[in-house]
C-alpha cells in the first residue's frame, strides 16, 4: 500500500504463464490491484490442455511434483482440489541396449546407491566401474560442477549415458555433461561437498528420505489435464478483480521521474503495450529470459546482458491416438531413451495408461505421446510434422512392437521452451537479481531462475511477490535450497 493515500498499489505482471498467474494470484491476496499482460492469444505457457480423437489430453506439461506444496496447494486454491489425481501407474522402463528394461529403483536422478541396483541396465564392465567409487580419492565439486562430469568421475560414463542422461533429458532436454549439479540435483551437490564416495552419499540421502517418512505420490496430475491449472488460476484472478489482457505484448518498460522519490504517491513504472500505456507502482517480469532481457535493456543493462546469455532448448511432443482393440503394449507408464542408443525419440508416455482420467473418457482409445529434440538438435526439429509422426511411429514399433495405424496424431512444438541450467547458472541468476534489486518495485520470476518444474515456477513467483514487499527471505531460501525439477515436467 502507498503511504500517501489509501488506494491499492497497482502491480503489472508481464507474462501469463503459470509463474505470472501465480504472482497475480498472490498479489491480489495481499490487496494489490493487478493487471496481467500476455503477448500471445492464450494463457498458460507450457501448460496446454487439448484434445485428440475426442479425448482431452495435455499437449504440454502433464504432471507436477507433489512432494513440494506450491503446485498442489495452488490447484486447490483455484478450485481444482477434487480434480487432483496421481498417476495410475508409476512403473517405467528404459529402452536401452536393444530392449526395454525396467527402470531401476534405489537411485537419485539415475545415480545408484549400489551397483546391484542397476544390474540389468548396465554392462558387467559398467557395474564393476561403480564398485571402484569407494576406493577413489575425493572429487572436488567447488562452487558448481556438471552432473555428468561429477558422476562419470565417480561411477563411470555408463551410469551417466544410460541412466542420468535420459532422466535429466526428460526435464531439461539438455546435456548431462553441461547441466549444473548444484541446481539440477541439489541434494547430490550438498552430499558431494561432505562425502568422498558418491554411492555412500546416495545411500545416506535414501536413508534420510526413509526416516522422514515421505509418503504419497511423487507426482500429481489433474483430471482433464494440467493445462487446466493456469486457466483456473486466471479465473480466480479475474473473479477477485484482477485484469488479464492477452494478445498484448509489452514493448517498453521505463522508470518514471517519480521512481525512487519520497514525494507524493506517483507511479514509479511506465509499461507500454501496443497502444496502451500503463502506470504501475511495481512490475513483475514473468517471461522467458530473452523477453525479459529486451525489456530490461534500458533500465538494467547489466541484468539484460546476463539474461540474453541464457540458452534454451526446443522440443516437440507427438501425441498419437489408437483404437485399443488388438494393441498390446508393455507394462508401465512408458519409457525413457538414452541418447547414446542413437534413437530419435527421447521418451514415450503411455498416457491413457498413466492417467486414469484419459482412459475413463474412452476405454477403447489408447493415447501415447513421444518427445523429440534436445539442446542443440536443430535438424530433427526442422522436419515437418508428418516426419516427426513417422519417426515416432518407427521408434515405437522398434521399442514395443506397436505397428497399428493411429486414428489421429498431433504435433505440438515448444520452440525455445526449456531454459538450460549449465554450470554457473546459479551465479548468473544471483547477478541478475542483484542488478534488479537496485530498481525498487521490480522483480523477476519464472523457469529461467529457480527451476523448470511447475512448483519451482510458482515458488519463484511467490518469492518475487515477497521481494516487492521488502521480504527477501524466500529468494534466499530458493538460492540455498533449489527446487529440484524431477522428471515429469514440461520436457517429459
C-alpha positions in Angstrom: 0.0 0.0 0.0 1.1 3.5 -0.6 1.8 5.7 2.4 0.3 8.9 0.8 -3.2 7.6 0.0 -5.4 4.5 0.6 -5.7 3.3 -3.0 -4.3 -0.2 -3.7 -0.9 -0.4 -5.2 -1.1 -1.2 -8.9 1.2 -4.0 -10.0 1.6 -5.0 -13.6 2.6 -8.6 -14.2 4.2 -9.2 -17.6 3.6 -12.8 -18.7 0.6 -15.1 -18.4 2.3 -18.4 -17.9 1.9 -20.2 -14.6 4.6 -18.0 -12.9 2.9 -14.8 -13.9 -0.6 -16.0 -12.9 0.7 -17.4 -9.6 2.2 -14.0 -8.9 -1.0 -12.2 -9.7 -2.9 -14.6 -7.5 -0.7 -13.9 -4.5 -0.6 -10.1 -5.2 -4.4 -10.0 -5.1 -4.4 -11.8 -1.8 -2.2 -9.0 -0.4 -4.6 -6.3 -1.5 -2.9 -5.1 -4.7 -4.6 -4.0 -7.9 -3.2 -6.3 -10.6 -3.0 -6.2 -14.4 -1.6 -9.2 -16.3 -0.3 -8.6 -19.8 0.3 -11.7 -22.0 1.8 -11.3 -25.5 0.2 -14.4 -27.0 -3.5 -15.1 -27.5 -3.7 -17.7 -24.7 -2.7 -18.2 -21.1 -0.6 -20.9 -19.5 2.7 -21.0 -21.3 3.9 -24.6 -21.5 0.8 -25.8 -19.7 -1.7 -26.6 -22.5 -4.8 -28.7 -22.4 -6.0 -30.0 -25.8 -7.9 -32.8 -27.5 -7.2 -35.8 -29.7 -9.7 -38.2 -31.1 -12.4 -36.7 -28.9 -10.4 -37.2 -25.7 -9.0 -34.4 -23.5 -5.2 -34.6 -23.1 -2.3 -32.5 -22.1 -0.2 -31.1 -25.0 2.4 -29.6 -22.7 3.5 -30.5 -19.2 1.4 -33.4 -17.9 2.3 -33.7 -14.2 3.7 -31.7 -11.3 5.9 -32.6 -8.4 3.6 -33.4 -5.4 6.4 -33.6 -2.8 6.6 -29.8 -2.9 3.4 -27.9 -1.8 3.2 -25.0 -4.2 1.5 -26.5 -7.3 -0.9 -28.8 -5.4 -1.8 -26.0 -3.0 -2.4 -23.5 -5.8 -4.6 -26.1 -7.6 -6.7 -26.4 -4.5 -6.9 -22.7 -4.0 -8.1 -22.4 -7.6 -10.9 -24.9 -7.1 -9.2 -28.0 -8.6 -8.8 -29.9 -5.4 -11.3 -32.6 -6.4 -9.6 -33.0 -9.8 -6.1 -33.8 -8.5 -5.1 -37.3 -9.5 -1.9 -39.3 -9.0 -0.6 -41.4 -11.9 -2.4 -44.8 -12.2 1.0 -46.4 -12.6 4.4 -45.1 -11.8 6.4 -48.0 -13.3 8.6 -47.0 -16.2 11.2 -48.6 -18.4 14.4 -47.7 -20.2 14.8 -48.5 -23.9 18.5 -49.3 -24.0 20.9 -51.8 -25.3 18.3 -53.1 -27.7 15.4 -53.8 -25.4 13.0 -52.3 -22.8 14.4 -52.8 -19.4 12.7 -52.0 -16.0 13.7 -48.6 -14.7 15.9 -49.4 -11.7 14.8 -48.4 -8.2 17.1 -47.2 -5.5 18.7 -44.2 -7.3 18.8 -40.4 -7.1 18.2 -39.0 -10.6 19.8 -42.1 -12.1 22.7 -42.3 -9.6 22.6 -45.6 -7.8 23.5 -46.3 -4.2 24.8 -49.7 -5.1 25.9 -51.4 -8.3 23.3 -54.1 -7.8 20.6 -51.5 -8.0 21.3 -51.0 -11.7 22.1 -54.6 -12.7 20.3 -55.4 -15.9 20.7 -51.9 -17.3 24.5 -51.5 -17.2 27.1 -53.9 -18.7 29.2 -56.0 -16.4 32.1 -53.6 -17.0 29.8 -50.7 -16.0 28.8 -52.4 -12.8 32.4 -53.1 -11.9 33.3 -49.4 -12.5 30.6 -48.4 -9.9 32.3 -50.6 -7.4 35.5 -48.6 -7.7 33.8 -45.5 -6.3 34.6 -46.5 -2.7 38.4 -46.6 -3.4 38.7 -43.4 -5.5 40.1 -40.2 -4.0 37.7 -37.3 -3.4 36.3 -35.4 -6.4 36.2 -31.7 -5.8 32.9 -30.0 -6.9 33.8 -26.4 -5.9 31.0 -23.8 -6.5 29.5 -26.0 -9.1 30.2 -28.9 -11.5 28.4 -30.6 -14.3 26.2 -33.5 -13.3 27.8 -35.8 -15.9 31.3 -34.7 -15.2 31.0 -35.5 -11.5 29.0 -38.8 -11.8 31.3 -40.0 -14.5 34.4 -39.3 -12.4 32.9 -41.3 -9.5 30.9 -44.1 -11.2 31.9 -44.1 -14.9 30.3 -42.7 -18.1 27.9 -45.6 -18.5 25.9 -44.5 -15.5 25.6 -41.1 -17.0 24.9 -42.2 -20.5 22.3 -44.8 -19.7 20.6 -43.5 -16.5 21.4 -39.9 -15.6 21.2 -38.6 -19.2 17.7 -39.9 -20.1 16.3 -38.7 -16.7 17.7 -35.2 -17.0 16.7 -35.1 -20.6 13.1 -35.6 -19.5 13.4 -32.3 -17.5 15.7 -30.0 -19.4 16.1 -31.5 -22.9 19.7 -30.8 -22.2 23.1 -32.4 -21.9 24.1 -34.0 -18.6 27.7 -33.1 -19.2 26.7 -29.4 -19.2 23.9 -29.3 -16.7 24.6 -27.9 -13.2 24.8 -30.4 -10.3 24.1 -27.6 -7.9 20.7 -26.7 -9.5 19.6 -30.0 -11.1 20.3 -32.4 -8.3 20.9 -30.1 -5.3 20.8 -32.9 -2.7 23.7 -34.7 -4.5 25.6 -31.4 -4.7 25.3 -30.9 -1.0 26.3 -34.5 -0.3 29.3 -34.3 -2.7 30.7 -31.5 -0.6 30.8 -33.7 2.5 31.3 -37.2 1.1 34.1 -38.8 -0.8 32.1 -41.8 -2.0 29.1 -40.9 -4.2 27.3 -44.3 -3.6 27.6 -43.7 0.1 26.2 -40.2 -0.3 23.2 -41.6 -2.3 22.5 -44.3 0.4 22.6 -41.6 3.0 20.1 -39.5 1.0 17.8 -42.5 0.7 18.1 -43.3 4.4 17.1 -39.7 5.4 14.2 -39.8 3.0 13.0 -43.1 4.5 13.4 -41.7 8.1 11.4 -38.6 7.1 8.5 -40.9 6.3 7.7 -39.3 2.9 4.6 -40.9 1.6 2.0 -40.4 -1.1 2.6 -39.9 -4.8 5.7 -38.2 -6.1 3.8 -36.6 -9.0 0.2 -35.4 -9.4 -1.9 -34.7 -12.4 -5.3 -33.0 -12.9 -8.4 -34.7 -14.3 -8.8 -33.0 -17.8 -5.1 -32.1 -17.9 -2.5 -30.0 -16.0 -3.3 -27.4 -18.7 -6.5 -26.6 -16.7 -4.4 -25.2 -13.8 -3.4 -21.8 -15.4 -7.0 -21.3 -16.6 -8.4 -22.0 -13.2 -5.9 -19.6 -11.6 -6.7 -17.0 -14.2 -10.4 -17.3 -13.4 -9.7 -16.8 -9.8 -7.6 -13.7 -10.6 -10.4 -12.1 -12.6 -13.1 -13.1 -10.1 -11.1 -11.1 -7.5 -10.9 -8.1 -9.6 -7.6 -8.7 -11.5 -7.4 -7.7 -15.1 -5.9 -10.1 -17.7 -5.1 -9.0 -21.2 -4.0 -11.5 -23.9 -2.6 -10.5 -27.3 -0.9 -7.6 -25.5 2.9 -7.7 -25.9 4.8 -5.3 -23.8 7.3 -3.3 -25.9 8.8 -0.9 -23.3 9.4 -0.8 -19.6 10.7 2.5 -18.1 11.0 4.1 -14.7 9.2 7.4 -14.4 10.6 10.6 -13.0 8.9 9.8 -9.6 10.7 6.5 -9.2 12.7 6.4 -6.0 11.4 9.7 -4.7 9.8 10.3 -1.3 7.3 12.8 -2.6 3.5 12.3 -3.2 2.5 8.9 -4.3 3.1 8.7 -8.0 3.5 5.5 -10.1 7.1 4.5 -10.5 6.9 2.5 -13.7 5.5 3.0 -17.2 4.6 -0.1 -19.1 4.0 0.3 -22.9 2.0 -2.5 -24.5 0.9 -1.6 -28.1 -1.3 1.5 -27.9 -1.7 1.0 -24.1 0.4 2.9 -21.6 0.0 1.6 -18.0 1.4 3.3 -14.9 2.4 0.9 -12.2 3.8 1.1 -8.7 5.6 -2.2 -9.3 6.3 -4.7 -12.1 6.8 -8.5 -12.1 8.5 -9.8 -15.2 7.4 -13.4 -15.6 8.6 -14.0 -19.1 11.4 -16.1 -20.7 14.9 -14.7 -20.4 15.2 -13.2 -23.9 11.9 -11.3 -23.5 13.0 -10.1 -20.0 16.4 -9.0 -21.4 14.7 -6.9 -24.1 12.5 -5.1 -21.6 15.3 -4.5 -19.1 17.9 -3.2 -21.6 17.1 0.4 -21.0 16.8 0.4 -17.2 19.0 -2.6 -16.2 21.5 -3.2 -19.0 23.7 -5.5 -16.9 20.8 -7.7 -16.0 19.7 -7.7 -19.6 23.1 -8.9 -20.8 23.1 -11.7 -18.3 19.6 -12.8 -19.3 20.4 -12.6 -23.0 23.1 -15.2 -22.5 20.6 -17.8 -21.1 20.3 -20.7 -23.6 17.1 -22.5 -24.4 16.3 -26.0 -25.8 13.5 -26.6 -28.2 11.4 -29.8 -28.3 8.3 -31.3 -29.8 5.6 -33.6 -28.4 3.9 -36.1 -30.7 0.6 -37.3 -29.4 -0.9 -40.4 -31.0 -4.3 -41.9 -30.6 -5.1 -45.6 -31.5 -8.0 -47.9 -31.2 -7.1 -50.1 -28.3 -8.6 -53.3 -29.7 -5.8 -55.6 -30.8 -3.0 -53.3 -29.5 -0.7 -54.7 -26.8 1.8 -52.5 -25.0 4.5 -53.4 -22.4 3.6 -52.8 -18.8 4.1 -49.5 -17.1 3.6 -45.8 -17.9 6.2 -45.5 -20.7 9.9 -45.5 -21.2 12.9 -43.2 -21.5 15.6 -43.4 -24.2 19.3 -42.7 -23.5 20.8 -40.6 -26.4 23.7 -42.9 -26.5 21.5 -45.6 -28.1 21.0 -43.4 -31.2 17.2 -43.3 -31.4 15.3 -40.1 -32.4 12.6 -40.1 -29.6 13.9 -39.4 -26.1 10.8 -40.7 -24.3 7.3 -42.1 -24.7 4.4 -41.9 -22.3 1.5 -44.3 -22.4 -0.8 -41.5 -21.5 -4.1 -43.3 -21.2 -2.4 -46.0 -19.0 -0.6 -43.4 -16.9 -3.7 -41.2 -16.3 -6.9 -42.9 -15.3 -8.9 -39.8 -16.4 -7.8 -40.3 -20.0 -8.8 -44.0 -20.0 -12.1 -43.2 -18.4 -13.1 -40.9 -21.3 -12.9 -43.7 -23.8 -11.8 -47.1 -22.7 -11.5 -48.1 -26.4 -8.9 -45.4 -27.1 -5.2 -45.7 -26.5 -3.2 -42.4 -26.2 0.5 -42.3 -26.4 3.0 -39.4 -26.7 6.6 -39.2 -27.6 9.1 -36.3 -27.2 11.7 -35.3 -29.7 14.5 -32.8 -29.5 17.3 -31.9 -27.1 19.5 -28.9 -26.7 21.5 -28.4 -30.0 19.4 -30.8 -32.0 18.1 -28.4 -34.7 18.0 -30.8 -37.6 15.2 -33.1 -36.3 13.0 -30.3 -35.2 13.3 -28.7 -38.6 11.4 -31.6 -40.1 7.7 -31.3 -41.0 5.1 -32.6 -38.5 4.4 -35.7 -40.7 8.1 -36.7 -40.4 8.0 -36.3 -36.6 5.0 -38.5 -36.5 6.6 -41.1 -38.8 9.9 -41.2 -36.8 7.9 -41.6 -33.6 5.9 -44.5 -35.0 9.1 -46.1 -36.3 10.8 -45.9 -32.8 7.6 -47.0 -31.1 7.4 -50.1 -33.3 11.1 -50.9 -32.7 10.7 -50.5 -28.9 7.3 -52.0 -28.3 6.2 -53.7 -31.5 3.3 -51.3 -31.9 2.6 -51.2 -35.7 -1.1 -50.1 -35.7 -2.2 -47.0 -37.7 -3.1 -44.1 -35.4 -6.6 -42.7 -35.8 -5.2 -39.2 -35.1 -1.9 -37.6 -34.4 -0.9 -34.1 -33.2 2.5 -32.4 -33.1 3.0 -29.7 -30.5 6.2 -27.7 -30.9 7.8 -25.9 -27.9 10.4 -23.7 -29.6 12.9 -22.4 -27.1 10.7 -23.9 -24.4 13.2 -25.1 -21.8 15.9 -22.8 -20.3 19.2 -24.6 -19.8 20.9 -24.7 -16.4 24.6 -25.1 -17.2 27.4 -25.0 -14.6 27.4 -21.5 -13.1 23.8 -20.7 -13.8 23.1 -20.1 -10.1 25.7 -17.4 -10.1 24.2 -15.8 -13.2 20.7 -15.8 -11.5 22.3 -14.2 -8.5 23.8 -11.4 -10.6 20.6 -10.8 -12.4 18.7 -10.4 -9.1 21.4 -8.2 -7.7 21.1 -5.8 -10.6 17.3 -5.9 -10.5 17.3 -5.2 -6.7 18.7 -1.8 -7.5 15.4 -0.9 -9.1 12.7 -0.6 -6.4 9.4 -2.0 -7.5 10.8 -4.6 -9.9 11.0 -8.4 -9.6 11.7 -11.3 -12.0 10.5 -14.9 -11.8 9.9 -18.0 -13.9 11.5 -21.1 -15.3 14.8 -19.3 -16.1 15.6 -18.7 -12.4 14.6 -21.2 -9.8 13.8 -24.5 -11.6 11.8 -25.5 -14.7 9.1 -27.6 -13.0 5.6 -26.2 -12.1 6.2 -26.0 -8.3 9.5 -24.3 -9.0 7.9 -21.6 -11.2 5.2 -21.0 -8.6 7.8 -20.8 -5.8 9.7 -18.3 -7.9 6.6 -16.2 -8.4 5.8 -16.2 -4.7 9.4 -15.2 -3.9 9.2 -12.3 -6.4 6.0 -11.0 -4.7 7.6 -11.2 -1.3 10.6 -9.3 -2.7 8.4 -6.5 -3.8 7.1 -6.3 -0.3 10.6 -6.0 1.1 11.0 -9.6 2.2 13.9 -11.3 0.5 13.8 -14.4 2.7 12.0 -16.6 0.1 14.6 -15.7 -2.6 17.4 -16.6 -0.2 15.8 -19.9 0.6 15.5 -20.8 -3.1 19.1 -19.9 -3.6 20.2 -22.0 -0.6 17.9 -25.0 -1.4 16.9 -25.0 -5.1 13.7 -26.8 -6.1 14.7 -29.9 -7.9 12.8 -30.3 -11.1 12.3 -34.1 -11.2 11.4 -36.0 -14.4 7.8 -35.4 -15.0 7.8 -31.8 -16.0 7.3 -30.0 -19.3 10.0 -31.8 -21.0 8.7 -35.3 -20.5 
